[in-house]
Amino acid sequence: MTPYSFDMNLFAVFHALMEERSVTLAGQRLGRTQSAVSNSLRRMRDLFGDPLFVRTPGGLAPTPRALEVARTVSEIMRLSQECLSQPSDFVPETARLRFVIGAPDRLSLPVMLPFLEDLRATAPGISIDLRTTDRGFAIRLIEVQEIDVALGWFDRLPPTLSREHANKEALVCLCRKDHPILNGERPADLAMVLSYPHLVVSSGGDRKAAFDSILKREGLHREAVMVSVTNFTMAPNLLQESDMIGVFTVRTADYFARNYGLATLPLPMEIEPIAHDLIWHRRFDSDPKHQWIREKLLAACRQGEGRPE
């Protein structure tokens, strides 16, 4: 006999008999006829090789074997009820949880920094692990349950994942304030932007970023990638000391322009904005904890999205 071949309904009958000590009362409790309960008791006696309950003037009395089984059956019934109960309310202020979030490095300062500040104020018991991820890597990590949610620019998703639009940001150039492109006789066009050496931030280390994918759709490419790095740590210093240009989302570029004395330059209008999505596994669609953390992330993404397009 295995759990897969055993009729689990018999445990409910056994539990009712233990508490009621009467076939009639057990049947009323379970909404079954007396004969149905008696039939279940006969089956249990055969399965356990024991009478389990014997008649006495005071009602049914459990045998030593029944008393031995009763504790386990009671726990099975308790756990079953717990599984069927509604989940307890999620209280962020007192919750003790850990979430792992994937995002490209370009979102660290403009999105993740205010998100973490908000979390410290509203849910101090929730801890966050941040993973730097590109598109394909984020999808793989969600599918193998290494991260809970991911932010980024995603084309296609497998059917196991859900998504919600987070924000949309234009791309701009970032360079030093006295860069030649800012002092030209004519406004910079796309050809001029592409003629300068570029700094690329690519978390995947493949010297490609979102801007390259957009250029490829237009049949274009960057003429020269002078330096490629996997995060923005060195980016402002590299731009301050060279003629390199970086093409980044507007909130990231504005942050570095404000804090490192750099300058931004709009890209030509034919370059489409970058749409960021929040993605997660569908098994968490209705989970209140995940719904809450997703709402917090989306709020951080949509707060001050940048310049009007």
Buried (B, 14 or more C-beta within 10 A) or exposed (E): EEEEEEEEEBBBBBBBBBBBBBBEBBBBBBEBEBEBBBEBBEBBBEEBEBBBBEEEEEEBBBBEEBEEBBEEBBEBBEEBEEEEEEEEEBEBEEEEBEBBBBBBBBBBBBBBEBBBEBBEEEBEEBEBEBBBBBBEBBBEBBEEEEBBBBBBBBEEBEEEBBEBEBBBBBBBBBBBEEBEBBEEEEEBEBEBBBBBBBBBBBBBEEBBBBBBEBBEEEEEEBEEBBBBBBBBEEBBEBBBEBEBBBBBBBBBBBBBBEEBEBBBBBBEEEBBBBBBBBBBBEEBEEBBBBBBBBEBBBEBBBBEBBEEE
